Structures are given as structure tokens and as C-alpha cells.
Amino acid sequence: MTSASASAAPRVEVTIARGTVPLMQDEISRLLQALAALGSPGADSIAEEISALRLAGIRMQLLPSESELAALRAALLAADHRPRPASGLTRLRLLCDASA
């Protein structure tokens, strides 16, 4: 994917607490795959919520329970195996860490 096509890909704004992070569709796909691999009730629950909100539009307001937040943090670590400060997944993980 070229940088021009990467910038044209739709972004989804994910909000947790008072922070918002834009994610690319491929980042959301990687996050959902990592949540599925965890196989915990919290991971299944937050994955279901993300999937539903992803279909609804370009903004996601997540209000995760403690178990969902723990699953989300674990999945973000697995999905973002090469963390970069500019990565949406890295910024979302830092937002989750601050919300814990």
C-alpha cells in the first residue's frame, strides 16, 4: 500500500473515557483478531461491541468493564507487536493504560 492509499483509507475514532484515538481499518482488524485469540469472556464482549460499532460508523465510544479493559490491553499488546509512537494501536494502548 502506498502512502497515498494509506492516507485515503478510512479511519475510525475510538474514544475511551475522555481520550480519542483514530485507528485505521487494518488496525481494528488486527485488534479484533487478537481479541478473538484471547478467548476470554471480556475479550469476546469487547470484540462484539467493537464489531457492532465498526459497522455503525466512524466513531466508537467504548465504556469497557474491568475485564473488557484488561482484555483490550492484552489484545493491543499482541496486535501491535512492533509498537511505534505514531501507531493508532500504540496510542490506544496508552489510553487504556491511563484508564486502568
Rosetta constraint file for C-alpha pairs under 8 A:
AtomPair CA 1 CA 5 HARMONIC 6.16 0.50
AtomPair CA 1 CA 6 HARMONIC 6.27 0.50
AtomPair CA 2 CA 6 HARMONIC 6.07 0.50
AtomPair CA 3 CA 7 HARMONIC 6.12 0.50
AtomPair CA 4 CA 8 HARMONIC 6.39 0.50
AtomPair CA 5 CA 9 HARMONIC 6.33 0.50
AtomPair CA 9 CA 24 HARMONIC 6.92 0.50
AtomPair CA 9 CA 25 HARMONIC 7.46 0.50
AtomPair CA 10 CA 24 HARMONIC 6.38 0.50
AtomPair CA 10 CA 25 HARMONIC 6.69 0.50
AtomPair CA 11 CA 22 HARMONIC 5.93 0.50
AtomPair CA 11 CA 23 HARMONIC 5.33 0.50
AtomPair CA 11 CA 24 HARMONIC 4.63 0.50
AtomPair CA 11 CA 25 HARMONIC 6.32 0.50
AtomPair CA 11 CA 58 HARMONIC 6.86 0.50
AtomPair CA 12 CA 22 HARMONIC 5.45 0.50
AtomPair CA 12 CA 23 HARMONIC 5.21 0.50
AtomPair CA 12 CA 24 HARMONIC 6.38 0.50
AtomPair CA 12 CA 25 HARMONIC 7.15 0.50
AtomPair CA 12 CA 54 HARMONIC 7.67 0.50
AtomPair CA 12 CA 57 HARMONIC 7.71 0.50
AtomPair CA 12 CA 58 HARMONIC 4.54 0.50
AtomPair CA 12 CA 59 HARMONIC 5.60 0.50
AtomPair CA 12 CA 60 HARMONIC 7.26 0.50
AtomPair CA 13 CA 20 HARMONIC 6.32 0.50
AtomPair CA 13 CA 21 HARMONIC 5.59 0.50
AtomPair CA 13 CA 22 HARMONIC 4.28 0.50
AtomPair CA 13 CA 23 HARMONIC 6.23 0.50
AtomPair CA 13 CA 58 HARMONIC 6.08 0.50
AtomPair CA 13 CA 59 HARMONIC 4.68 0.50
AtomPair CA 13 CA 60 HARMONIC 6.02 0.50
AtomPair CA 14 CA 20 HARMONIC 5.44 0.50
AtomPair CA 14 CA 21 HARMONIC 5.28 0.50
AtomPair CA 14 CA 22 HARMONIC 6.10 0.50
AtomPair CA 14 CA 23 HARMONIC 7.11 0.50
AtomPair CA 14 CA 59 HARMONIC 6.01 0.50
AtomPair CA 14 CA 60 HARMONIC 4.67 0.50
AtomPair CA 14 CA 61 HARMONIC 6.10 0.50
AtomPair CA 14 CA 62 HARMONIC 7.21 0.50
AtomPair CA 15 CA 19 HARMONIC 5.53 0.50
AtomPair CA 15 CA 20 HARMONIC 4.19 0.50
AtomPair CA 15 CA 21 HARMONIC 6.45 0.50
AtomPair CA 15 CA 59 HARMONIC 7.70 0.50
AtomPair CA 15 CA 60 HARMONIC 5.97 0.50
AtomPair CA 15 CA 61 HARMONIC 4.80 0.50
AtomPair CA 15 CA 62 HARMONIC 6.01 0.50
AtomPair CA 16 CA 20 HARMONIC 6.53 0.50
AtomPair CA 16 CA 61 HARMONIC 6.28 0.50
AtomPair CA 16 CA 62 HARMONIC 5.30 0.50
AtomPair CA 16 CA 63 HARMONIC 6.39 0.50
AtomPair CA 16 CA 95 HARMONIC 7.25 0.50
AtomPair CA 16 CA 96 HARMONIC 7.35 0.50
AtomPair CA 16 CA 99 HARMONIC 7.69 0.50
AtomPair CA 17 CA 62 HARMONIC 7.79 0.50
AtomPair CA 17 CA 63 HARMONIC 7.22 0.50
AtomPair CA 17 CA 99 HARMONIC 6.95 0.50
AtomPair CA 19 CA 95 HARMONIC 6.70 0.50
AtomPair CA 21 CA 88 HARMONIC 6.37 0.50
AtomPair CA 21 CA 91 HARMONIC 6.66 0.50
AtomPair CA 21 CA 92 HARMONIC 6.08 0.50
AtomPair CA 22 CA 88 HARMONIC 6.11 0.50
AtomPair CA 23 CA 27 HARMONIC 6.08 0.50
AtomPair CA 23 CA 28 HARMONIC 6.65 0.50
AtomPair CA 23 CA 88 HARMONIC 5.07 0.50
AtomPair CA 23 CA 89 HARMONIC 7.08 0.50
AtomPair CA 24 CA 28 HARMONIC 6.55 0.50
AtomPair CA 24 CA 88 HARMONIC 7.39 0.50
AtomPair CA 25 CA 29 HARMONIC 6.27 0.50
AtomPair CA 26 CA 30 HARMONIC 6.22 0.50
AtomPair CA 27 CA 31 HARMONIC 6.15 0.50
AtomPair CA 27 CA 88 HARMONIC 7.33 0.50
AtomPair CA 27 CA 89 HARMONIC 6.65 0.50
AtomPair CA 28 CA 32 HARMONIC 6.12 0.50
AtomPair CA 29 CA 33 HARMONIC 6.22 0.50
AtomPair CA 30 CA 34 HARMONIC 6.19 0.50
AtomPair CA 30 CA 79 HARMONIC 5.55 0.50
AtomPair CA 31 CA 35 HARMONIC 6.17 0.50
AtomPair CA 31 CA 75 HARMONIC 6.22 0.50
AtomPair CA 31 CA 76 HARMONIC 6.20 0.50
AtomPair CA 31 CA 79 HARMONIC 5.54 0.50
AtomPair CA 32 CA 36 HARMONIC 6.15 0.50
AtomPair CA 32 CA 47 HARMONIC 5.92 0.50
AtomPair CA 32 CA 50 HARMONIC 7.93 0.50
AtomPair CA 32 CA 51 HARMONIC 7.87 0.50
AtomPair CA 33 CA 37 HARMONIC 6.27 0.50
AtomPair CA 33 CA 79 HARMONIC 7.82 0.50
AtomPair CA 34 CA 38 HARMONIC 6.53 0.50
AtomPair CA 34 CA 75 HARMONIC 4.90 0.50
AtomPair CA 34 CA 76 HARMONIC 7.37 0.50
AtomPair CA 34 CA 78 HARMONIC 6.21 0.50
AtomPair CA 34 CA 79 HARMONIC 5.68 0.50
AtomPair CA 35 CA 39 HARMONIC 6.95 0.50
AtomPair CA 35 CA 43 HARMONIC 5.22 0.50
AtomPair CA 35 CA 44 HARMONIC 6.85 0.50
AtomPair CA 35 CA 47 HARMONIC 6.29 0.50
AtomPair CA 35 CA 71 HARMONIC 6.98 0.50
AtomPair CA 35 CA 72 HARMONIC 7.02 0.50
AtomPair CA 35 CA 75 HARMONIC 5.24 0.50
AtomPair CA 36 CA 43 HARMONIC 6.87 0.50
AtomPair CA 36 CA 44 HARMONIC 6.64 0.50
AtomPair CA 36 CA 47 HARMONIC 7.40 0.50
AtomPair CA 38 CA 43 HARMONIC 6.44 0.50
AtomPair CA 38 CA 71 HARMONIC 7.49 0.50
AtomPair CA 38 CA 75 HARMONIC 7.28 0.50
AtomPair CA 39 CA 43 HARMONIC 6.32 0.50
AtomPair CA 39 CA 44 HARMONIC 6.48 0.50
AtomPair CA 40 CA 44 HARMONIC 6.11 0.50
AtomPair CA 40 CA 71 HARMONIC 7.59 0.50
AtomPair CA 41 CA 45 HARMONIC 6.03 0.50
AtomPair CA 42 CA 46 HARMONIC 6.23 0.50
AtomPair CA 42 CA 65 HARMONIC 7.99 0.50
AtomPair CA 42 CA 67 HARMONIC 4.98 0.50
AtomPair CA 42 CA 68 HARMONIC 4.26 0.50
AtomPair CA 42 CA 69 HARMONIC 7.79 0.50
AtomPair CA 42 CA 70 HARMONIC 7.77 0.50
AtomPair CA 42 CA 71 HARMONIC 5.92 0.50
AtomPair CA 43 CA 47 HARMONIC 5.94 0.50
AtomPair CA 43 CA 67 HARMONIC 7.80 0.50
AtomPair CA 43 CA 68 HARMONIC 5.84 0.50
AtomPair CA 43 CA 71 HARMONIC 4.97 0.50
AtomPair CA 43 CA 72 HARMONIC 6.69 0.50
AtomPair CA 44 CA 48 HARMONIC 6.10 0.50
AtomPair CA 45 CA 49 HARMONIC 6.39 0.50
AtomPair CA 45 CA 68 HARMONIC 6.89 0.50
AtomPair CA 46 CA 50 HARMONIC 6.11 0.50
AtomPair CA 46 CA 64 HARMONIC 6.99 0.50
AtomPair CA 46 CA 68 HARMONIC 5.66 0.50
AtomPair CA 46 CA 71 HARMONIC 8.00 0.50
AtomPair CA 46 CA 72 HARMONIC 7.37 0.50
AtomPair CA 47 CA 51 HARMONIC 6.02 0.50
AtomPair CA 48 CA 52 HARMONIC 6.20 0.50
AtomPair CA 49 CA 53 HARMONIC 6.15 0.50
AtomPair CA 50 CA 54 HARMONIC 5.87 0.50
AtomPair CA 50 CA 60 HARMONIC 7.43 0.50
AtomPair CA 50 CA 62 HARMONIC 7.97 0.50
AtomPair CA 51 CA 55 HARMONIC 6.55 0.50
AtomPair CA 52 CA 56 HARMONIC 6.52 0.50
AtomPair CA 53 CA 57 HARMONIC 6.62 0.50
AtomPair CA 53 CA 59 HARMONIC 7.54 0.50
AtomPair CA 53 CA 60 HARMONIC 5.85 0.50
AtomPair CA 54 CA 58 HARMONIC 7.04 0.50
AtomPair CA 54 CA 59 HARMONIC 7.81 0.50
AtomPair CA 54 CA 60 HARMONIC 7.22 0.50
AtomPair CA 64 CA 68 HARMONIC 5.23 0.50
AtomPair CA 64 CA 69 HARMONIC 5.41 0.50
AtomPair CA 65 CA 69 HARMONIC 5.99 0.50
AtomPair CA 66 CA 70 HARMONIC 6.17 0.50
AtomPair CA 66 CA 100 HARMONIC 7.89 0.50
AtomPair CA 67 CA 71 HARMONIC 6.18 0.50
AtomPair CA 68 CA 72 HARMONIC 5.98 0.50
AtomPair CA 69 CA 73 HARMONIC 6.11 0.50
AtomPair CA 69 CA 96 HARMONIC 6.94 0.50
AtomPair CA 69 CA 100 HARMONIC 7.45 0.50
AtomPair CA 70 CA 74 HARMONIC 6.26 0.50
AtomPair CA 71 CA 75 HARMONIC 6.03 0.50
AtomPair CA 72 CA 76 HARMONIC 6.02 0.50
AtomPair CA 72 CA 96 HARMONIC 7.80 0.50
AtomPair CA 73 CA 77 HARMONIC 6.37 0.50
AtomPair CA 73 CA 93 HARMONIC 5.95 0.50
AtomPair CA 73 CA 96 HARMONIC 6.44 0.50
AtomPair CA 73 CA 97 HARMONIC 7.35 0.50
AtomPair CA 74 CA 78 HARMONIC 6.42 0.50
AtomPair CA 75 CA 79 HARMONIC 5.89 0.50
AtomPair CA 76 CA 80 HARMONIC 5.85 0.50
AtomPair CA 76 CA 89 HARMONIC 6.31 0.50
AtomPair CA 76 CA 90 HARMONIC 7.48 0.50
AtomPair CA 76 CA 92 HARMONIC 7.81 0.50
AtomPair CA 76 CA 93 HARMONIC 5.95 0.50
AtomPair CA 77 CA 81 HARMONIC 6.46 0.50
AtomPair CA 77 CA 93 HARMONIC 7.44 0.50
AtomPair CA 79 CA 89 HARMONIC 7.74 0.50
AtomPair CA 80 CA 89 HARMONIC 6.17 0.50
AtomPair CA 80 CA 90 HARMONIC 6.77 0.50
AtomPair CA 83 CA 87 HARMONIC 6.88 0.50
AtomPair CA 83 CA 89 HARMONIC 7.85 0.50
AtomPair CA 83 CA 90 HARMONIC 5.75 0.50
AtomPair CA 84 CA 90 HARMONIC 6.42 0.50
AtomPair CA 85 CA 90 HARMONIC 6.30 0.50
AtomPair CA 85 CA 91 HARMONIC 6.93 0.50
AtomPair CA 86 CA 90 HARMONIC 7.36 0.50
AtomPair CA 86 CA 91 HARMONIC 7.32 0.50
AtomPair CA 87 CA 91 HARMONIC 6.34 0.50
AtomPair CA 88 CA 92 HARMONIC 6.02 0.50
AtomPair CA 89 CA 93 HARMONIC 6.09 0.50
AtomPair CA 90 CA 94 HARMONIC 6.32 0.50
AtomPair CA 91 CA 95 HARMONIC 6.20 0.50
AtomPair CA 92 CA 96 HARMONIC 6.17 0.50
AtomPair CA 93 CA 97 HARMONIC 6.10 0.50
AtomPair CA 94 CA 98 HARMONIC 6.20 0.50
AtomPair CA 95 CA 99 HARMONIC 6.25 0.50
AtomPair CA 96 CA 100 HARMONIC 6.24 0.50
